[in-house]
Amino acid sequence: MQRLRFLIPLGFALALALTSCGGGVSTNASQSFIAGNGAVTFISLDKRAPAPQLQGKTIEETTFNQQVNKVTVVNVWASWCAPCRAEAPTLAALSRKYPETQFVGVLTRDNPAAARSFVKRFGMPYPTLIDDAVLLGFHSSLVANAIPSTFVLDKNGKVAARISGEVTVASLSALIERVVAE
């Protein structure tokens, strides 16, 4: 019985310690999110699932409709997300470096006014959808498992890759070039 009394507090302490670890979980008064580590997942051509059709209202108060037959980079972000701020200049630069690739943002858990300020501050040259319900359409493939998450869709509108967390020039350039070359 004494051993059981010892194990229960030990188990509780272990559970508390594991759930308190940094491990990518960040919590503050207004937001909770999981920050990825930049892990890249690539899906072979024969195992890809269709991505949702990307369309809807943007933070610029226009309507966006995804172009077909074009490689597309989809970046899920929020203005309050530190890794999103860190990767914004990279995404802006790569969208200019690869003009044949369509870039689109998906705002999540944020408000359009803060997002507009973010876009202006970082000179984001591509549209951002304000309705993150579009992310539900990724359920049959890779999901947005972190903020930020970036997807690369192939020319057939299928999910080819995901970067969970902050993108780098090297990681996203390699994926774009690989998918464009298919």
Secondary structure by P-SEA (a helix, b strand, c coil): caaaaaaaaaaaaaaaaaaaccccccccccbbbbbbcbbbbbbccccccccccccccccccbbbbbbcccbbbbbbbccccaaaaaaaaaaaaaaaacccbbbbbbbccccaaaaaaaaaaacccbbbbcccccccccccccccccccbbbbbcccccccccccccccaaaaaaaaaaaaac
